[in-house]
Amino acid sequence: MACLNVAQKENLAAFCKAEQIHVLWDEEMKNHTSFKIGGPAKAVCVPKDREQLKKLVCFIRQQQLNVWYVGNGSNLLVSDEGLDGVVILLDAPFDGEIVVQNSILEAPAGKKLSAVCTAACTASLTGLEFAWGIPGSIGGAVYMNAGAYGGEMKDHLLWVEYLNRDGEVVRLEKEQLGLSYRHSCFMEKEYEGVCILRAAFLLEAKEKAAIQSEMDRVMAQRKEKQPLEYPSAGSTFKRPQGAFAAKLIDDCGLRGLTVGGAQVSTKHAGFVVNIGGATCQDVLDLTEKIKACVKEKTGYELELEVKVLP
Ligand SMILES: Cc1cc2nc3c(=O)[nH]c(=O)nc-3n(C[C@H](O)[C@H](O)[C@H](O)COP(=O)(O)OP(=O)(O)OC[C@H]3O[C@@H](n4cnc5c(N)ncnc54)[C@H](O)[C@@H]3O)c2cc1C
């Protein structure tokens, strides 16, 4: 794929102007990630609906530009050099509202999990309480098969619609989504470059007060255990089979280990936090140190859960 040269930038600018697609030039990705890390993306485009998105995707393909989809940026570590291409930001107004019909809840990719959990609770539908407090969008949560406190997206997803590279909308049923621990088919080569548009969840009726009480319990646990006072991307590593990453890191005495502005949280060893001015390289150097030490002392190989761009 080509980088964004001057001519391509001019073409993209003309295209976005004609299609009225909002675009930010040389936009610092630290403004769009929960880690508050990331250099400038050549262009950040914010389509407001799927028609704009379709046209944009076709244009990007035709121009052979690099493209990255970003939801709420809460599981991303973006390079200090930035991204030489187009970031498509699926922001909240993208593609309409949450729709609840009987026990099925449909949400567009850009909706935050907080809005979706609130809508489910308001409709007296149970199932998504586990996701209360995960700071992602529906698109990112489906992509990651986000989960917590014994629940995951996989448990309640019914179908997902995505836009393929030819600009066509395709629907996948739950069993086609390849969902497993922090994995969906969208991470596989076959789906590279596609954009998740919308997801539907099959939920169950329950008394609103009971749903709210479970959401409160989950949020209280997050506040007690997680270093929410610092920028981070949540759990840095995946849970290795038969162990917990945080416990392994802790047992190796790595709590508080610091490289530049990146630190193994002193509150929760599973989180690398940005204690001030951390660079992507700081985080990468720190995670390499953690991996090496854990491997040497325990034999476990830790794998990043956080997605590194590019
Ligand atoms: C404080 C904190 C707590 C967290 N707690 C949890 C937790 O309990 N459980 C958990 O699972 N995660 C947790 N996370 C991580 C993160 O919130 C989740 O992984 C979330 O689902 C990511 O959603 P996002 O919209 O921010 O995705 P992003 O970070 O924007 O993107 C993540 C990946 O999804 C892709 N993507 C996003 N949207 C689309 C789309 N529409 N189409 C195609 N690809 C897309 C991106 O390209 C990227 O590869 C936590 C993070 C923080 C900061």
The ligand as an ORCA input file, in Angstrom:
! r2SCAN-3c Opt
* xyz 0 1
  C      -9.584      1.356     31.745
  C      -9.825      0.273     30.720
  C     -10.505     -0.873     31.080
  C     -10.721     -1.892     30.140
  N     -11.399     -3.000     30.522
  C     -11.619     -3.983     29.632
  C     -12.313     -5.172     29.999
  O     -12.742     -5.336     31.120
  N     -12.495     -6.126     29.057
  C     -12.037     -5.979     27.774
  O     -12.247     -6.886     26.946
  N     -11.388     -4.862     27.401
  C     -11.168     -3.868     28.273
  N     -10.500     -2.744     27.886
  C      -9.968     -2.634     26.513
  C     -10.942     -1.992     25.498
  O     -11.808     -1.074     26.140
  C     -11.764     -3.048     24.753
  O     -10.934     -3.943     24.042
  C     -12.757     -2.403     23.768
  O     -13.602     -3.383     23.276
  C     -12.058     -1.700     22.599
  O     -13.035     -0.945     21.911
  P     -12.643      0.403     21.146
  O     -13.846      0.914     20.456
  O     -11.959      1.327     22.046
  O     -11.644     -0.204     20.078
  P     -10.290      0.457     19.486
  O      -9.302      0.535     20.584
  O     -10.638      1.721     18.782
  O      -9.884     -0.639     18.449
  C      -9.538     -1.954     18.889
  C      -9.403     -2.841     17.632
  O     -10.692     -2.950     17.018
  C     -10.633     -2.488     15.661
  N     -11.901     -1.815     15.384
  C     -12.533     -0.886     16.147
  N     -13.703     -0.538     15.562
  C     -13.803     -1.250     14.410
  C     -14.775     -1.328     13.358
  N     -15.913     -0.626     13.401
  N     -14.535     -2.168     12.332
  C     -13.391     -2.916     12.270
  N     -12.441     -2.877     13.239
  C     -12.651     -2.063     14.294
  C      -9.454     -1.547     15.608
  O      -8.925     -1.445     14.293
  C      -8.481     -2.224     16.579
  O      -7.756     -3.268     15.941
  C     -10.264     -1.724     28.809
  C      -9.591     -0.535     28.448
  C      -9.377      0.450     29.393
  C      -8.668      1.707     28.981
*
